[in-house]
Amino acid sequence: MTAVLSGGSTGNDAERSLDGSAVTLSGVSKVYGRGPTAVHALDNVSLDVARGEFVCLVGASGCG
């Protein structure tokens, strides 16, 4: 998983966003719980948000 924010770094300059994106997420996954009741909230999600772009992520009440 890689997450890069504008002007920031994940700690490795080689991982900075090379395309000028303000936010880049790559291969992000999140699972709550285990076994048959596990909830896969995110499953290998990738997202690029350009500088100046406005993005709103919306989910059900209580989802996060």
Order of alpha helices (4+ residues) and beta strands (2+ residues): beta-beta-beta
